[in-house]
Amino acid sequence: MLRGFNRSLAALLPYLPKPLVGLFARRYVAGETVEEALRAAGELNAGGFQATLDILGEQVASREEAFLVAGAYAHLYHQIAGANLRANISLKPTHLGLNLGRGICEENLLTVLEAARATGNFLRIDMEGSPYTGDTLDLYRTCREQYPEVGPALQAYLHRSRDDLTQLLSPALNVRICKGIYREPPDRAIQDREAINESFLGLVRQAFDGGAYVAIATHDLTLINRILALIRELQIPTPRFEFQTLHGVPMGGQREALLREGFRVRVYLPFGEAWHEYSLRRLRENPDIVGYVLGNLWRK
């Protein structure tokens, strides 16, 4: 009954004033400014975690906007270095203009890559909806030819991901494996949750077998336990992988438990002015947060 109530409230959030939505959004977003995000990364580092910074936004409207986003990401690398943070950057290609044309995105992506090289840092090229998958992987290959500290993401629910991993696989690969959040038709993506988990586990095994470094991005506690069993079965050393979680998503202490076991744990810190739509999506995925926040407000 309580879950149904939370879902009903979550469904109403898009129609509420942004300041009110902000009460619920704070859990998922590391702030609107770079300073807030850097402070959050520093707090994570102090607790033993690593971080990835992600400027919120995608599907830019103009070449000029994409250029400005690239500049912001390039500057962010220098800010991370200046603050001596254990943090890198993840970005979405359409935020750099892939929706406007591959050439626009490539030009901007190489600008960001040069800043990663200049600061000795890593760049994660995230994955979006399936219409962009092929171009995104081609852009990764272009970047990889110029600087080794760059890696793609693969979505376990896409039918093509196994073949994509086969083509990418080498000991030099650093790949992020996640489930996938975009709405995709059955001919492109697995629809059954358990089947997605099986695909996820299969991709992790395939990547390990190929010698790749694997960033395991999931909050599914059952799946994490299965992956831990796989790591023990294959005797994968800890420098070969990390676990990744999103800022604000509750995990019942699992994140801290992984850290205590000596595993590397990285927390994604999304931030920026485009927090509204991102937060609504996260709240739709996890409506129980609505009740949690309301309870805290009531206790105050």
C-alpha positions in Angstrom: 0.0 0.0 0.0 2.8 2.4 1.0 4.6 1.6 -2.3 1.5 2.4 -4.3 1.2 5.7 -2.4 4.8 6.6 -3.2 4.3 5.7 -6.9 1.3 8.0 -7.0 3.2 10.9 -5.5 6.2 10.3 -7.9 3.8 10.4 -10.9 2.6 13.9 -9.7 6.1 15.4 -9.4 6.4 16.5 -13.0 3.4 18.8 -12.5 4.8 20.4 -9.3 6.8 23.6 -9.1 10.6 23.1 -9.6 11.5 24.3 -6.0 9.2 21.6 -4.6 10.7 18.9 -6.9 14.0 20.1 -5.7 13.3 18.8 -2.2 13.2 15.3 -3.6 16.0 15.9 -6.2 18.7 16.8 -3.7 19.3 13.1 -3.0 20.2 12.3 -6.6 22.1 15.4 -7.6 25.5 16.6 -6.3 24.5 20.3 -6.7 24.0 22.8 -9.5 27.6 24.2 -9.5 31.0 22.8 -10.1 32.1 23.9 -6.6 29.3 21.8 -5.0 30.2 18.7 -7.2 33.9 19.0 -6.3 33.1 19.3 -2.6 30.9 16.2 -2.9 33.8 14.3 -4.6 36.2 15.4 -1.9 33.8 14.0 0.8 33.6 10.7 -1.1 37.4 10.5 -1.3 37.7 11.1 2.4 35.4 8.1 2.9 37.5 5.9 0.7 35.4 6.1 -2.4 36.4 7.4 -5.9 34.1 9.6 -8.0 33.0 10.3 -11.5 31.7 13.8 -12.4 28.9 14.1 -14.9 27.6 17.5 -16.1 23.9 16.8 -16.6 22.4 17.3 -20.0 22.0 15.7 -23.4 20.6 16.4 -26.9 22.0 19.9 -27.3 20.1 22.3 -29.5 23.1 23.9 -31.3 26.7 23.6 -32.3 27.5 26.6 -30.1 25.9 24.9 -27.0 27.9 21.7 -27.7 31.1 23.7 -27.9 30.4 25.4 -24.6 29.8 22.0 -23.0 33.1 20.6 -24.3 34.8 23.6 -22.8 33.2 23.1 -19.5 34.3 19.5 -19.4 37.8 20.4 -20.4 38.0 23.0 -17.6 36.6 20.4 -15.2 39.5 18.1 -15.7 41.9 20.9 -14.6 39.6 21.7 -11.6 39.8 18.0 -10.6 43.6 18.1 -10.8 43.8 21.3 -8.9 41.8 19.9 -6.1 43.8 16.6 -6.0 40.7 14.5 -6.3 40.5 10.8 -7.1 37.8 11.5 -9.7 37.4 11.2 -13.4 34.7 12.3 -15.9 31.8 10.6 -17.7 29.9 12.3 -20.5 27.1 11.6 -23.0 27.9 12.1 -26.7 24.7 13.9 -27.5 25.8 16.5 -24.9 28.7 17.2 -27.2 26.5 17.4 -30.3 26.2 13.8 -31.6 22.5 14.4 -32.2 23.6 17.3 -34.5 26.2 15.3 -36.4 29.1 12.9 -35.7 31.7 15.4 -36.9 30.5 18.0 -34.4 30.7 15.5 -31.6 34.1 14.2 -32.6 35.6 17.7 -32.6 34.3 18.4 -29.2 35.1 15.0 -27.8 38.8 15.4 -28.9 38.9 18.7 -27.0 37.8 17.0 -23.8 40.2 14.1 -24.5 43.1 16.5 -24.8 42.3 17.9 -21.3 42.1 14.3 -20.0 45.6 13.7 -21.5 47.0 16.9 -20.1 45.9 16.1 -16.6 46.6 12.3 -16.8 43.0 11.4 -16.1 40.5 9.0 -17.5 37.4 9.7 -19.8 34.3 7.5 -19.8 32.2 7.8 -22.9 28.7 6.9 -21.7 26.1 5.1 -23.8 22.7 6.5 -24.7 19.7 5.2 -26.7 20.4 2.5 -29.4 20.3 4.9 -32.4 23.6 6.3 -31.1 25.3 3.1 -30.2 27.3 2.5 -33.4 28.5 6.1 -33.6 29.4 6.1 -29.9 31.6 3.1 -30.2 33.3 4.4 -33.4 34.0 7.7 -31.5 35.5 5.6 -28.7 37.8 3.9 -31.2 38.9 7.3 -32.6 39.7 8.5 -29.1 41.5 5.2 -28.2 43.9 5.7 -31.1 45.0 9.0 -29.5 44.9 8.4 -25.8 44.6 5.0 -24.0 42.9 6.3 -20.8 39.4 6.2 -22.3 36.6 3.6 -22.2 33.1 2.9 -23.4 30.0 1.7 -21.7 27.9 -1.3 -22.8 24.2 -1.8 -21.9 23.3 -5.4 -20.9 19.8 -5.2 -22.2 20.8 -4.5 -25.8 20.9 -7.6 -28.0 24.0 -6.3 -29.8 26.2 -5.8 -26.7 27.7 -9.3 -26.7 28.9 -8.8 -30.3 30.1 -5.3 -29.6 32.1 -6.5 -26.6 33.6 -9.3 -28.8 34.8 -6.6 -31.3 36.2 -4.3 -28.6 37.7 -6.9 -26.3 41.4 -6.8 -25.4 43.5 -6.5 -22.2 43.7 -2.7 -22.9 39.9 -2.3 -22.7 38.3 -0.5 -19.8 34.5 -1.1 -20.2 31.6 0.0 -18.1 28.8 -2.5 -18.0 25.3 -1.4 -17.0 21.8 -2.6 -17.5 20.4 0.3 -19.6 17.7 2.8 -18.9 16.4 4.0 -22.3 13.1 2.7 -23.6 13.9 0.2 -26.4 11.7 -2.1 -28.6 11.9 -5.9 -28.1 13.9 -6.3 -31.4 16.7 -4.2 -30.0 16.6 -4.9 -26.2 15.8 -7.6 -23.8 12.6 -6.8 -21.9 12.6 -9.4 -19.1 14.4 -8.3 -15.9 16.0 -11.6 -15.1 17.1 -12.1 -18.7 18.8 -8.7 -18.5 20.6 -9.8 -15.3 21.8 -13.0 -17.1 23.1 -10.9 -20.0 24.8 -8.6 -17.5 26.5 -11.5 -15.8 27.5 -13.0 -19.2 29.1 -9.7 -20.3 31.1 -9.4 -17.1 32.4 -13.0 -17.6 33.2 -12.3 -21.2 35.1 -9.1 -20.3 37.0 -10.9 -17.5 37.9 -13.8 -19.8 39.3 -11.3 -22.4 41.5 -9.6 -19.8 39.6 -6.3 -19.8 39.2 -3.9 -16.8 35.5 -4.0 -15.8 33.5 -1.2 -14.3 30.5 -3.0 -12.8 27.6 -0.5 -12.6 24.5 -1.8 -10.8 22.5 -1.3 -7.7 20.9 -4.7 -7.9 22.1 -6.4 -4.7 21.3 -9.9 -5.9 23.2 -9.3 -9.1 26.2 -7.9 -7.1 26.3 -11.0 -5.0 26.3 -13.2 -8.2 29.1 -11.1 -9.6 31.1 -11.5 -6.4 30.7 -15.2 -6.7 31.9 -15.0 -10.3 35.0 -13.0 -9.2 35.8 -15.6 -6.7 35.2 -18.4 -9.2 37.5 -16.9 -11.8 40.0 -15.6 -9.1 40.0 -12.1 -10.6 42.4 -9.8 -8.8 41.0 -6.5 -7.4 43.0 -4.3 -9.8 40.9 -5.7 -12.6 37.6 -4.2 -11.7 35.5 -1.7 -9.8 32.0 -1.3 -8.6 30.1 1.8 -9.7 26.9 3.3 -8.1 24.9 6.5 -8.6 24.9 9.2 -6.1 21.8 9.1 -3.9 20.6 5.6 -4.7 20.2 3.6 -1.5 21.9 0.3 -1.3 21.4 -0.8 2.3 25.1 -0.5 3.3 26.3 -2.6 0.3 28.5 0.1 -1.0 30.3 0.4 2.3 30.5 -3.3 2.6 32.3 -3.6 -0.8 34.7 -0.9 0.3 35.5 -2.8 3.5 36.2 -6.0 1.4 39.0 -4.0 -0.3 37.2 -3.4 -3.6 37.4 -0.1 -5.5 34.0 1.6 -5.4 33.2 4.6 -7.6 30.2 6.9 -7.1 28.8 8.8 -10.1 28.1 12.5 -9.2 25.7 14.1 -11.7 25.5 17.9 -11.3 24.5 21.0 -13.1 21.5 23.2 -14.0 19.7 20.4 -15.9 18.9 18.5 -12.7 15.1 18.6 -13.1 14.5 16.0 -15.8 17.3 13.8 -14.5 15.8 13.8 -11.0 12.3 13.0 -12.2 13.6 10.0 -14.1 15.4 8.7 -11.0 12.3 9.3 -8.8 10.2 7.4 -11.3 12.7 4.5 -11.1 12.7 4.5 -7.3 9.5 6.1 -6.0 10.2 5.0 -2.4 12.5 8.0 -2.2 9.4 10.2 -2.2 8.2 8.6 1.0 11.6 8.7 2.5 12.0 12.5 1.9 8.5 13.2 3.1 9.2 11.3 6.3 12.3 13.3 6.9 10.5 16.6 6.3 7.7 15.5 8.8 10.3 14.7 11.5 11.8 18.1 11.1 
